[in-house]
Amino acid sequence: ENVDLAELRKLAWSGVPDELRPMVWQLLLGYLPAPTARRAATLARKRSEYASLVKQAFSRGVKGLDGPLWHQISIDVPRTRPGVPLWQAEATQRSLERVLYVWAIRHPASGYVQGINDLVTPFFQVFLASYIDADPETFDVSVLAPEVLEALEADSFWCLSKLLDGIQDNYIFAQPGIQRLVKKMETLCGRVDAPLAAHLKEQGVEFIQFAFRWMNCLLMRELSVKNIVRMWDTYLVRGDAFSEFHLYVCLAFLVRWSDQLREMDFQSIIMFLQSLPTQNWSDKDTELLLSEAFMWSRTFVAR
């Protein structure tokens, strides 16, 4: 059997059922091959390759690691998804450290940049859900068989690598990709919501002050993992173009709060944008955001 990827993309655009999501994401990212017959061998090979990379990187223990790089990772890992038991657990944090360190030494042009730690979490949670019946966010991964945790970690590593391959200029020195996207977002905001753009300018609010984080962490600090997972169903369909699509999602996200923002002064705007009231967002809210972003991406690309 061979999966028709074009058809899969069409279907995944409007959301993927939970039980199919691990496989669908891996197919969309090109981690799993389309022919069913080759999948088991591919997974075995990639998991074994990751195990070798970890062994090689950590062969001399912590003393043999790149000091500044390891220091930054070990500071950021405990700050990942604060308040979520899964990410406060020792076993998960050790996994995350390995994924980030191995990724960084394989990508010296960018190395590790704050925010990449957040991007591992949707993969890890979605793939974990395929092994358990409980809620991944409250699950203790230390009870998993070692080979299951190793497979979960390896799959998360390779899928993170595939995702970041398409947006690496967001993370190289001075992060030019993000600077460019933020500038473009400011220009577009002037076209879709001129009163908001004018008010932000009048109050001395610069887009880089809030939109940098939205681009750097793909809105992961603004929304729940559940919302993010639904967004990524659509993002992964876009392939390498998802970074440009994310720009329109950020634009739709900003304009959504336009009425409130236009009533606020500088201090209130900055505080509001740093803790937006999205706690109760459902898939419906996320889908509305995606459809607005899609509409604008078509409008402005067409011009």
N, C-alpha and C positions, 0 to 999 in steps of 0.2 A: 504493500500500500504506500501511496505517496500523498502527502497533504498538499492541497492546492493553496499556496501561500497568499495568492491574490484574494481568493475567496475568504480565507481566514482573516485577512486584514479588514475586509468589508464587515465581517461579523463582529470582530473584536472592537471595532470603532465605537459601538454603542454599549460596550461593557461585556465582561466575560464572567460566566458562572464560576463561583468560588472553587468548585471541585475540578474545573478544567484549567484554572488560571496558571498553576505552575508550569504545565506543559505548553500552554499557549504562549506565555511570556518567553519561555526558552526557545520556542520555534520562531517567534517574531524577532528575537534578538540574534537568531542564527547560531545559537549555542547548540540546539538540537537539530540534526539534519531532518529534512522533510521526509525521506524514505523511512518508514517504520522499522524496517529490517536492520538499519544501521544504528539505531538509537542506543541500544544497550551497550554496544561496543564503544560508541563515542563517549558515553557517560563514564564508562569504566576507565577509558584512556585519559579523559580530562581530569577525573578525580585523582587518578594516580599521578598525573603530571603536577597537580596542585600540591599533593602530599610531598612530592620531591622538592618543589620550590620552597615549601615551609621548612623541610628538613635542612636544605641547603642554607637558607637564611638564618636559621636559629641553631646551626650546628655547634656554635661556640657559646651558646647561652646568651644572656642579655649583654654580657661584656663584649661580645663580638659584633654587636649591632651598631648601626650609625647613631651615635649619641643624641644629637639635636633632633633628628627625625623621630627616634623612639620616644624622646622626652615629650614632643608635641602630641604624638599619638596617645601616649599614656595619660596626658592631661585631658584630652578631648573625649576619650572613650567613656569615662564615668559620667560625662555631661550629656551623653547621647540619650535622647528621649527621656528626660528627667521625669520621675514619678511613675514610669512604666516598669513593673516588676521584672519582666523579661530582660530589659536592658540594664537593670541594676544588679542582675545575678552574675556571680563570678565566672561561670562557664561561658555565658554569652559574651561577656567583656573580653575574655581571653581569645575567643573566636574572632571577635571584631578587630582586636589588636593585630592578629596574624593576617587577616584579610587586608587591612590597611597598610601594614608594613610591607608585605610582599608586593602589593600593587605599587606602592611608592618607589620601591627599589627597581621595579621593572619599567617605571616611567620617570626617568631622571629629569626630563624636560620640565615637568611640573612638580614632581615629588608629591608629598602629602600637603594638601591645603585644607584648612578648616572648612567643614561643610560636606566633605566627601564621606565623613563618618555617617552623616544622616542618610546618605544615598544608599547605604548598604541595607538599612532597616526594612524597606518594603520587600526586597528580595528575600531576606532572611525570614520574615514573618509569613510571607506567602508560601515559601517552600516548606517551612516548618509545619504549616497547616495541613500539608498533604500527609504528614506522618502521625498526626494526633487528632483526637476528637475535641479537645479542650480549646479554650480561647488562647491563642498564641501569646497574647500580651501578659497573661498571668502564669504562663507555663514555665516550669523549671527544666531547662534543657539538660541539666546534669543527670536526669534519670533516663535519658535516651541511651541506647547502645552506642558505644564509641564510633562504630562504623557509620551509624546514621548521622551523628553530629558531624563527622568528617565529610560525609557526602553533602550535607546541608551547607557546610562552610565552603566547600569547593564550588558548588553550584552558585552560591552567592558571589563568590570571588569572580568567577568567569562572567557572570551576567553583569556585575558592576563594571568589569573591564570592557565589555561590549558597549554598555551604556556610555561610559566615559570616552571611548574611542571617538564617538561622534561630536563630543563637546570639549575636547582637550584644550582648545585655546581659551576656554573659560578659566582654566586652572594654571596655565603657565605664568611665568613672572609678570607681575603687574595686571594679570587677568584681562588681557585686551578684549577677549570675546564678550565678557560681561560688561566692560565699559561701553562697548559698541551697542549692545542690546539696551542698556539703560538710556543711552543717548537717543536711540531710535524710539524707545517707549515714550520719552518726553515729547518728541516731535509728534508722534501719533496721538498722544493725549490732547495736544493742542488742536488736532483735527476732529477728534470724536467728542471731546467735551471741553470746548474752549473756556467756558466760565470756570471750570475746576482748574485747568492749567493756569489761568490768569490769577486765580486766588492763591494757588500754591506759590507762584512766583512773587506775588505781592507780599506774602507772609515770609518770604525768604527760605522756603522749603526747597531743597534740592533733591531731585529724584534719586541721586546716588545714596542719600541718607536712608532711604527705605527699600528702594528697588534692588540695590546691590544684593541684599540678603535674599530677596525673593528669587533672584536669578541664581545666586550661588548655591542655595539649598533647595531650589525648585519648589518653593513654598512649603517645605516640610516643617518649618517652625510656625507656620500660620494655620495649618490644617491638621486634622487627625490622620493617622496612618490609613484608616478606613477610606477617608476622602482621597488621599494621595493614591492609594491602590487603584481606585476607580479611574482617577485621572491618568494613571500610567497605562491602563488598558488602551486608552486612546493615544497617548504619547508614543508607546512602543510601535504602534501601527505606522507612525510617521517616519520611522527609521531615523536617519541622520538629520532629517528636517525638524525633529521635535523641538530643538532648541529655539528655532525661529517661531514655532507654534507656541511654545511656552511664553514667549514675549507677549503674544496676543492674549494669553490666559492672564498674565500679570496685568495687562491693560484693562481687561474686563473686570478683574478683581478690584483694581483701584477705583474704576468708575462706578462700581457697585455701591461704594460708600460716598459717592459724590455729594449727596444732599447733606449728610452729616459734616463732611470735611469742609464744605463751603461756609459753615457756621462757626468754624474753629479758628483759633489763632495758632501761631507757630508751635508753641509748647504743647498745646492740646492735640494738634495734628500728629506730631512726632510720637506722643504717648499713645494715641489711638492706633496709629499704624503699627506700633510695636506689640500691641495686644488686642488684636481684632476679635470681635464677638462671633467667632465661628464654631464655638464648642458644640452647638447643637445642629450643625450642618448635616444634611442627609445626602444621599446619592443624587436626589433631585436638584439640590443647590449646586452640586459639583457639575451635573450635566448641563444645567443652565449656563454656568460659566464656560464650559467647553463649547456649547453651541454658539454663544456670543463670540467667543474667540475665533471659532471657525468662520463665522460670518464676516468678521473684520479681516481675518487673514485673506479671505477671498476678495473682499472689497479693495484692500490696499495693494494686493499682489496684482490684481487686474488693472490697476491704474498705471 
